[in-house]
Amino acid sequence: MAFTNQFKSLAAVLKHYQIYYKEVDFEIIKTSVLDESVRQDIVFTLKEVAYDVSEAAICENLIYPMLKAAWKLYADVFAIWSHASLEYDDELTGIPDYLISKRSDLGKIIFDSPLLAVVEEAKKDNFSAGWAQCALEMVAMQKINDDAQLVIYGLVLNGEIWEIATLENQQFIFYNRRFVIEELECLFNVLVSILESCKLQLIK
């Protein structure tokens, strides 16, 4: 069940929740080396697999392998969730494609503070609906955490193109550079930088 409800655009969500909008450049703060087997598998997928025939195929073939590769570097800090329910109230309830949360001391099956939401939007050149949904997920995560100063990350993508934003207090920051799957090492380091930022704010 999606979060979009009556909101059809990012602007509508931000207006409803009185959130300010800003655009900035994304800064890579940490780099790592993408596992060669992951790189080769994604290159093979882009060349040989009909990965864009469905949302599920895009998620399984492109999105999850990249997310998991970055998450594995932080598996002691974060948990990764696929199509897990996210609930705050009747309006802010749904199932994001992927979530990354703080790893609970109670064990890997216990959901803790969510920090990153990922929404797969299949229509390659129309990200508006994806950002409406993702922004609602980010608002829900902020409310669940009950900490407006904790930076929440959101990704909207179609497998090939990846867009990034954050929510902190009442400000939605959209990073105006798109990242592409063909530039695997750069995209990987973007994901690593996001997780590094999430880790740093948890240990303040």
N, C-alpha and C positions, 0 to 999 in steps of 0.2 A: 504494500500500500504506500503510495507516494505521499510526500508532504505538500504537494503543490496546492491542493484544495482550490480556493477561489483565486489564488494569486497566479497570474500568468506571466509575470515578469519580475526581474530583480527589483526594479524601481517600485513596484507595487508592494513588495515585501518590506523594503526599507522605509517607505512612507508609512505603512501600517504600524511599524515598530519604532518609528521616529529615529532611524539610524542614519548617520551622515555617511556620505560616499566620497572616496578619495582614490586617486590612482598614483602609483609609484612604481619604481623599477625593483625587480627582485634581485637580491644579493645572495650569491652562493657563499656560505660561511664555512662549509666543510666539504672536503672531497674524499672520495674513496674509490677503489677499483671495482668495477662491476665484474662479478664472477664470469669467467669466460664461457662456461656452459650455458649460463643464462643469456649472455650476449648472442652466442651462436644459435640458441633455440629461437630467440625472437627474430633474428635475421632470417632464419629458415622459415618461420611463420609468415613474415611479411612477404617472402618470395613465393612460398608454395601453398599456403593455407588460405581458404576462403573465409577469413576471420570476420569479415564485415557482413555476414549474412544474417546475423542476429545480435541482440544485446548480450545474450549469454555467451556467444562465441567470442565477442570482443573482450568481455570480462575475463573469460578463462584463458584466452590465448595471449593477450597483451597486458591488460591492466594488473591482474593479480600477480603474474610473474615479476613485474617491475616493483610493485608494492612490497611483495614478500622479500625480494632481494635486498631492498633498503631496510625493511623491518628487521631482518635477521641480524643486522649489525646492532640492533637495539632491543633484542628479544628479552633481555633481562630487565628492561625498563617499561616496555610497552607490550600490549596484546593487540592482535589483529583479528577483526571480525568480518565475516562475509554474510551479508543479508540478515543481520541481526536487528531485532526490533529496538527502536529508540522511542521512548515515551516520556513526555512531560505532562501534557494535558490533552484535552480532546482535539485541540487545534494543532498542537505540536506533537504529532504521533505519526510514525511511519517506519519504513525499512530502507535505510541507505544501502547502496550497493556494497560499500566497505566502510569500516570505521577502524580507527586506531585509538586506543585508550591507554591510560596508565595501567600497568600490570598490577593486579591486586595481590596483596600479601596473602590472601585467602586461597589463591590458586588460579590456574589458567582459565577455569570455567566461570569465574566471578567477574562480572562487568564492573569496571571502575571508571574514573573520570575520563570522558571522551574528549579527544583533542584534535582529531582530524576526520573529516567526512569526505567521502569520495562518491561522486555521482557520475554515472555513465550516461551520456546523452548521444543517442545513435544518429541523429540528424547532423551530418558533419559540419554544416555551416550555420546552424541555428542553435546557439548555446543559451538562448534567453530562458527557455523553459527549464533547462538544467540548472541555471543559476537561481531561478525562483525557488526550486526545490532545495538546492544546496544551502541557500541563505536561511531557509526555514530550519533546516537541520542544524545549522550553526547556531541559530538563536536557541533552539531546543537544548543543544549541548551546553551553551553558556548558562542557561537557566538550571539545567541539571547539576552543573558544577557549582552553582551559586557563588560564582566569583567572576564579576564583570571584567576584572583586570587580567584574567587568564586568557591568553591569545588562542583563539580557535581557528584552525586552518580548514579550508575547503578546496576541493579540486573538482572541476567539471571537465570532462574529456570525452572524446569519441574513440579512444584508443590511439589514434594517430596524433591528435592535437590535445594538449593539456593546458588548462588555464588554472590560475591560483588566486585565492583571496584569503584575507583574514578578517576576523571580527574581534574587536577589543573595545570594551566599554560600549559606547554607542557609535562606533566608527567602523565602517566596512571599507577595507583597503583592498582594491583590485590591482593585481600586478599586471601591468600592461604589456608584458612580453609573453607570447605564446611559446610553449616548448613542444617539440615534435619527437615522435618515436624514432625517426631516422637518426637523430642525434642522441644515440643511446647513452653515451657517457655523460653528456650534459644533463639529460633528463634524470639519470640516476643520481647525479650529484645535487640536483634540485631537491629530489625526494630525501636524500641524506641530510641536506641543509634544513629542510622542514622538520625532520625528526630531531636533529640536533637542537634546533630552536625550542622545540617542545620539551626536550630533556633539560635544557638549561633553565627554563622557567619553573620546572618542577623542583629543581635543587637550589633555588634562590633562598 
